[in-house]
Amino acid sequence: MAATHPTPGTNGNVYVPYEDRTGNESIVYFTRDLSATGLQRAYEMVHARVHGKVGLKLHTGEQHGPNIIPRPWVRELREAEPELADSNIVETNTYYAGDRYTTEQHRKTLEVNGWTFCPVDIMDESGTADLPVRGGKWFNHMSVGNGMLDYDSLVVLTHFKGHVQGGFGGSNKNIGIGCADGRIGKKMIHTWPGADQWSIAKEEFMERISESSKATVDFFNSDGRAITFVNVMRNMSVSCDCEGVHAQPVVTPNVGILSSLDILAVDQACVDIVYAMREDQHHDLVERMESRHGLRQLSYMKELGMGNDRYVLIDLDDPAMPRIHPSDCVRDLKPFEG
């Protein structure tokens, strides 16, 4: 950890409209097809560089969690794409005591939840490794599961939803917390020395997540490796999948699947789509994002140079693949049905 004591940024509770952003635009793909076929379609738009030993970074969830990405979708994706034929699901143990705290507990939970159709690599099972954090103000390195260093490519499959402390969980949270090892890295993100386990919150927490995420993104964007991002906007409780059966009931409508090579663009597009919904559709999720100051994830990723918060959103459901806008993604949404 850096020796200085930085000051967190501000305005993590303030949404910045698209017209007020500056900079380049990245490509983000969108489909309303919430199915194994839709997942494959979104992935195939961004898979060109995926090669070698491939990790599928998922949040596999606590036991019996109702909202995780459906296992059959992931199984069918893996079976349909030749470069994923020998891929592993990759995870790390948790920082909190529960059903994934130890490797033994974690493997039991994976079995209960049906992640049994391919190998699962708990990356911190055999130790940790330090990755540099370039340009960070909280860290100069991040401790990750050392198994991650064995991979040539990382496919980040994210269930986009709320988060009790982060406001929302997109690709940034999936790898920022999910690749940090369970004892050292996650403690660096969550806990001030000598303080309560969950002592770090709001803007500082978002910045620490993003710096951790940057370490992984930089690793897979170097030396011929590859990383790509797919966000699934389905069963969007305000609770993270780490809350399992205790997650708050879903009230936000299902939307679709997005993919990009740009981690900021894909998370920003998901947030924009939520804000484009009617008040009665997005109230709970927006309240969760803003009350936790979660929007700082986006502005800080931009400050770190991790991507663009402006993007060209491509409609995969139209054969012409036209550019659309978040408002087009939320037309005629149906109320959530569990």
Backbone torsions as a table, in degrees:
resi	resn	phi	psi	omega
1	MET	NA	146.2	179.9
2	ALA	-63.4	150.4	-175.4
3	ALA	-76.5	-23.9	-178.7
4	THR	-80.3	169.2	178.9
5	HIS	-119.4	89.6	-174.2
6	PRO	-68.9	168.1	174.5
7	THR	-102.8	128.7	179.3
8	PRO	-63.1	155.8	173.2
9	GLY	-70.2	-174.3	-177.7
10	THR	-130.8	178.6	171.8
11	ASN	67.7	25.5	174.0
12	GLY	-70.0	-5.8	177.2
13	ASN	-106.5	12.7	-176.9
14	VAL	-117.8	120.9	178.2
15	TYR	-81.1	131.4	179.2
16	VAL	-101.3	114.6	179.4
17	PRO	-62.9	155.8	-175.9
18	TYR	-56.1	-42.2	-175.5
19	GLU	-67.2	-14.1	178.9
20	ASP	-95.7	2.2	179.6
21	ARG	-95.2	158.0	179.2
22	THR	-129.8	163.8	175.4
23	GLY	111.7	-173.7	-177.9
24	ASN	-74.2	168.4	177.4
25	GLU	-113.8	138.2	172.8
26	SER	-102.7	168.4	178.5
27	ILE	-94.5	131.4	173.1
28	VAL	-128.7	132.7	179.9
29	TYR	-102.6	147.7	-176.0
30	PHE	-139.8	135.2	169.9
31	THR	-134.7	144.8	175.6
32	ARG	-84.7	-5.2	-174.0
33	ASP	-79.1	94.3	178.9
34	LEU	-87.1	84.3	-178.3
35	SER	-160.1	174.5	174.8
36	ALA	-58.9	-37.5	178.8
37	THR	-65.1	-43.4	177.7
38	GLY	-62.7	-40.0	177.9
39	LEU	-62.5	-43.0	178.5
40	GLN	-63.6	-42.6	-179.2
41	ARG	-61.3	-46.6	-179.5
42	ALA	-64.3	-43.4	-179.9
43	TYR	-63.1	-41.2	-175.1
44	GLU	-65.7	-17.7	177.2
45	MET	-77.1	-15.2	-173.3
46	VAL	-131.7	18.3	-170.6
47	HIS	-99.5	2.7	-167.4
48	ALA	-57.6	-34.6	-175.3
49	ARG	-93.3	-4.2	-177.8
50	VAL	-68.7	128.1	-174.0
51	HIS	-159.0	171.7	171.8
52	GLY	65.9	-143.9	177.4
53	LYS	-79.1	119.0	-170.8
54	VAL	-112.9	132.1	171.4
55	GLY	-103.8	136.1	173.7
56	LEU	-102.6	102.5	-176.6
57	LYS	-85.1	109.1	-179.9
58	LEU	-118.8	160.7	160.3
59	HIS	-97.6	104.2	-173.4
60	THR	-80.9	-10.1	168.2
61	GLY	85.7	160.1	171.2
62	GLU	-75.9	168.6	-173.8
63	GLN	-56.6	128.6	175.4
64	HIS	65.2	17.5	178.4
65	GLY	-57.0	132.0	-170.8
66	PRO	-86.1	-10.1	-166.5
67	ASN	-113.6	-2.8	-177.3
68	ILE	-64.3	161.5	175.7
69	ILE	-55.8	131.4	-177.4
70	PRO	-57.3	132.7	-179.8
71	ARG	-57.5	-41.3	-179.7
72	PRO	-61.1	-32.3	178.2
73	TRP	-62.6	-45.1	-178.2
74	VAL	-69.0	-41.1	178.2
75	ARG	-60.5	-45.8	-179.3
76	GLU	-67.0	-37.3	175.9
77	LEU	-60.4	-47.0	-178.3
78	ARG	-63.0	-38.6	-178.7
79	GLU	-76.1	-26.1	-174.9
80	ALA	-85.6	-24.7	-172.3
81	GLU	-106.0	117.3	-174.1
82	PRO	-56.3	-37.4	-177.1
83	GLU	-72.2	-10.7	178.5
84	LEU	-101.6	3.2	-172.6
85	ALA	-57.4	-36.2	-179.0
86	ASP	-111.3	21.1	-177.0
87	SER	-72.0	158.1	174.7
88	ASN	-115.4	141.9	162.2
89	ILE	-69.4	138.6	179.7
90	VAL	-123.8	139.6	-179.2
91	GLU	-147.6	174.2	169.0
92	THR	-134.3	161.3	177.8
93	ASN	-71.1	161.9	-175.9
94	THR	-87.4	161.9	176.8
95	TYR	-86.9	-25.1	179.2
96	TYR	-94.5	150.9	176.8
97	ALA	-71.5	127.3	-178.7
98	GLY	-179.9	-151.7	-173.8
99	ASP	-83.2	0.5	176.6
100	ARG	-132.8	22.4	-175.0
101	TYR	-74.4	-43.0	174.1
102	THR	-106.1	160.7	178.9
103	THR	-60.3	-39.5	179.2
104	GLU	-62.1	-46.5	178.0
105	GLN	-63.4	-40.4	-177.6
106	HIS	-62.7	-43.9	-179.1
107	ARG	-66.9	-33.7	175.1
108	LYS	-64.8	-42.2	179.5
109	THR	-65.2	-40.7	176.5
110	LEU	-58.3	-40.7	178.9
111	GLU	-66.2	-45.1	179.9
112	VAL	-60.0	-39.2	-175.5
113	ASN	-86.0	-0.4	172.7
114	GLY	86.7	16.2	176.5
115	TRP	-86.7	64.1	-172.9
116	THR	-120.3	4.1	-173.8
117	PHE	-89.5	-3.4	176.5
118	CYS	-157.7	167.5	178.2
119	PRO	-63.1	144.8	174.0
120	VAL	-119.5	121.6	-179.2
121	ASP	-99.1	108.0	171.7
122	ILE	-82.6	100.9	-161.1
123	MET	-66.8	-22.1	177.7
124	ASP	-99.3	12.7	179.8
125	GLU	-58.6	-37.9	-175.8
126	SER	-110.4	13.2	175.4
127	GLY	134.9	-169.9	-174.3
128	THR	-128.0	165.9	174.7
129	ALA	-142.6	151.9	177.6
130	ASP	-100.8	129.7	172.8
131	LEU	-111.4	143.3	179.3
132	PRO	-69.4	145.0	169.9
133	VAL	-110.3	107.2	-175.8
134	ARG	-90.3	123.9	177.2
135	GLY	82.6	9.9	179.6
136	GLY	-78.6	159.3	175.1
137	LYS	-109.0	-17.0	177.6
138	TRP	-99.2	-34.6	-175.1
139	PHE	-130.5	151.2	164.6
140	ASN	-109.9	-4.7	174.4
141	HIS	-154.8	163.2	174.2
142	MET	-133.0	138.7	179.6
143	SER	-89.7	120.9	-178.4
144	VAL	-122.7	167.1	172.3
145	GLY	-63.2	129.1	-173.0
146	ASN	-68.7	-15.3	176.2
147	GLY	-64.2	-22.8	-178.2
148	MET	-63.1	-29.5	-176.4
149	LEU	-68.8	-13.1	-179.4
150	ASP	-81.6	-8.2	-171.4
151	TYR	-97.6	144.2	174.9
152	ASP	-88.9	-29.6	-175.9
153	SER	-141.7	147.9	175.9
154	LEU	-128.0	121.5	174.5
155	VAL	-102.1	113.1	-174.3
156	VAL	-94.7	104.0	179.8
157	LEU	-101.5	109.5	-169.0
158	THR	-117.8	130.7	167.4
159	HIS	-84.0	108.1	179.1
160	PHE	-76.4	130.7	-176.5
161	LYS	-164.6	-174.9	173.7
162	GLY	-78.7	178.7	177.5
163	HIS	-153.6	135.2	-173.0
164	VAL	-61.8	-30.3	-178.4
165	GLN	-115.9	-32.1	-177.5
166	GLY	-89.5	-4.3	-178.6
167	GLY	83.7	-54.7	173.1
168	PHE	-145.9	156.5	177.0
169	GLY	-120.1	107.8	174.2
170	GLY	-115.6	-153.0	179.1
171	SER	-61.9	-36.0	-178.8
172	ASN	-61.0	-45.7	178.6
173	LYS	-70.0	-37.5	-177.4
174	ASN	-57.0	-43.0	180.0
175	ILE	-97.9	-27.7	-179.4
176	GLY	-64.0	-44.3	174.8
177	ILE	-93.8	-37.5	-171.3
178	GLY	-74.0	-17.3	174.9
179	CYS	-101.0	-18.8	173.2
180	ALA	-64.8	138.7	-177.9
181	ASP	-70.3	162.0	-169.8
182	GLY	-71.7	-19.1	-175.5
183	ARG	-109.5	-41.5	-175.6
184	ILE	-99.4	-57.7	-174.8
185	GLY	-61.1	-48.3	-179.4
186	LYS	-65.8	-32.4	175.7
187	LYS	-66.3	-38.2	177.2
188	MET	-59.2	-35.1	-176.9
189	ILE	-80.2	-37.9	-168.6
190	HIS	-97.7	-24.5	-161.0
191	THR	-131.9	125.7	168.0
192	TRP	-74.1	141.3	179.5
193	PRO	-53.0	128.0	177.9
194	GLY	79.6	1.2	-176.8
195	ALA	-106.0	178.5	176.6
196	ASP	-56.5	148.8	-176.0
197	GLN	-53.2	-36.9	-176.0
198	TRP	-108.3	39.3	-171.6
199	SER	-73.9	-18.3	-176.9
200	ILE	-99.7	128.6	-175.5
201	ALA	-148.0	179.4	176.9
202	LYS	51.9	-140.3	-170.5
203	GLU	-57.7	-39.0	-179.3
204	GLU	-63.3	-41.0	179.1
205	PHE	-63.2	-44.0	179.8
206	MET	-62.2	-39.3	179.6
207	GLU	-67.2	-39.6	178.9
208	ARG	-67.4	-41.6	174.5
209	ILE	-56.1	-47.0	-174.3
210	SER	-67.5	-37.6	176.8
211	GLU	-66.3	-38.7	175.6
212	SER	-63.3	-44.6	178.1
213	SER	-60.0	-41.1	-179.2
214	LYS	-60.3	-36.6	178.8
215	ALA	-59.3	-42.6	178.9
216	THR	-71.2	-44.3	179.6
217	VAL	-60.0	-44.9	179.9
218	ASP	-63.4	-38.8	179.2
219	PHE	-60.5	-44.8	-176.8
220	PHE	-84.9	-5.7	172.8
221	ASN	-100.1	17.1	-179.4
222	SER	-128.4	159.0	171.6
223	ASP	55.8	37.4	175.1
224	GLY	76.4	9.4	177.8
225	ARG	-82.7	-179.1	-177.4
226	ALA	-149.0	148.6	175.0
227	ILE	-143.5	142.7	179.9
228	THR	-146.1	160.1	-167.5
229	PHE	-132.3	132.6	176.2
230	VAL	-133.5	122.5	179.8
231	ASN	-111.4	129.3	-179.4
232	VAL	-106.4	113.4	-178.6
233	MET	-95.1	80.5	-175.2
234	ARG	-145.9	143.4	179.1
235	ASN	49.8	54.8	-174.0
236	MET	-88.0	76.3	170.0
237	SER	-64.7	158.6	171.4
238	VAL	-74.5	-8.1	-179.8
239	SER	-97.8	148.4	175.1
240	CYS	-74.1	162.0	176.4
241	ASP	-67.7	-13.6	175.3
242	CYS	-69.6	-11.4	177.0
243	GLU	-91.0	-7.6	172.2
244	GLY	54.1	-130.8	-177.2
245	VAL	-69.8	-10.6	179.2
246	HIS	-91.5	3.3	178.7
247	ALA	-61.0	147.8	177.0
248	GLN	-64.6	147.5	-180.0
249	PRO	-57.8	145.3	179.3
250	VAL	-79.2	129.8	175.5
251	VAL	-125.0	-12.0	-179.8
252	THR	-84.0	134.7	-179.5
253	PRO	-63.6	150.2	170.9
254	ASN	-68.3	150.5	-174.3
255	VAL	-124.9	-61.6	-173.6
256	GLY	165.2	-159.6	-175.4
257	ILE	-129.2	135.9	179.4
258	LEU	-122.3	151.0	176.9
259	SER	-144.9	152.7	-179.5
260	SER	-166.4	163.1	168.2
261	LEU	-90.0	-3.2	-175.3
262	ASP	-113.6	114.0	-175.9
263	ILE	-65.6	-39.5	178.9
264	LEU	-68.0	-45.6	-177.2
265	ALA	-60.2	-42.1	-176.7
266	VAL	-70.9	-38.6	176.5
267	ASP	-69.5	-41.4	179.0
268	GLN	-62.4	-41.5	179.2
269	ALA	-61.8	-40.7	177.5
270	CYS	-62.5	-44.5	178.3
271	VAL	-62.9	-42.5	178.8
272	ASP	-61.0	-39.2	179.1
273	ILE	-64.7	-40.8	176.7
274	VAL	-61.0	-46.2	-179.6
275	TYR	-66.3	-24.6	179.3
276	ALA	-76.3	-13.6	177.6
277	MET	-69.1	164.2	172.4
278	ARG	-64.7	157.9	-179.5
279	GLU	-56.0	-43.5	-177.2
280	ASP	-70.1	-20.5	179.1
281	GLN	-85.4	-34.0	-172.1
282	HIS	-112.4	1.2	-171.9
283	HIS	-52.3	-50.9	-174.1
284	ASP	-66.2	-42.4	-177.4
285	LEU	-71.4	-39.5	176.2
286	VAL	-64.3	-41.5	178.2
287	GLU	-60.6	-39.9	179.6
288	ARG	-66.0	-44.0	178.8
289	MET	-61.0	-48.4	-173.5
290	GLU	-75.5	-38.2	-178.5
291	SER	-67.1	-27.1	177.4
292	ARG	-94.2	-0.8	-177.7
293	HIS	61.1	35.1	-175.2
294	GLY	-68.9	-20.1	-178.4
295	LEU	-67.1	-13.1	175.2
296	ARG	-64.5	-23.1	173.8
297	GLN	-54.2	-43.1	-174.5
298	LEU	-71.8	-50.0	-177.2
299	SER	-66.3	-33.4	-179.5
300	TYR	-75.9	-36.1	173.7
301	MET	-57.6	-38.8	178.4
302	LYS	-65.8	-43.0	178.6
303	GLU	-62.0	-33.8	179.4
304	LEU	-78.9	-4.8	-179.6
305	GLY	74.3	29.5	-176.6
306	MET	-84.8	-10.3	-178.7
307	GLY	165.3	-164.3	-177.2
308	ASN	-116.1	141.2	175.1
309	ASP	-94.9	6.1	170.9
310	ARG	-113.5	146.7	-170.7
311	TYR	-157.6	159.0	169.4
312	VAL	-100.4	115.6	-176.7
313	LEU	-94.4	118.2	-173.7
314	ILE	-105.2	128.5	-179.2
315	ASP	-85.5	109.0	-179.4
316	LEU	-78.3	-11.3	-177.7
317	ASP	-84.9	-13.1	177.2
318	ASP	-102.5	125.2	-178.7
319	PRO	-54.5	-27.4	178.7
320	ALA	-78.0	-11.0	-179.5
321	MET	49.4	58.3	-178.7
322	PRO	-76.3	163.2	170.8
323	ARG	-75.2	134.4	176.9
324	ILE	-127.7	-176.9	-178.4
325	HIS	-129.3	160.8	-178.7
326	PRO	-51.6	-35.2	178.4
327	SER	-61.8	-30.3	177.9
328	ASP	-69.8	-26.1	-177.2
329	CYS	-77.6	-17.4	-172.8
330	VAL	-113.9	10.4	175.2
331	ARG	-68.6	135.3	173.5
332	ASP	60.2	34.5	174.8
333	LEU	-66.0	141.5	178.4
334	LYS	-94.5	144.6	175.8
335	PRO	-54.7	146.2	-178.4
336	PHE	-63.0	136.0	173.3
337	GLU	-125.9	120.5	-177.1
338	GLY	-73.2	NA	NA
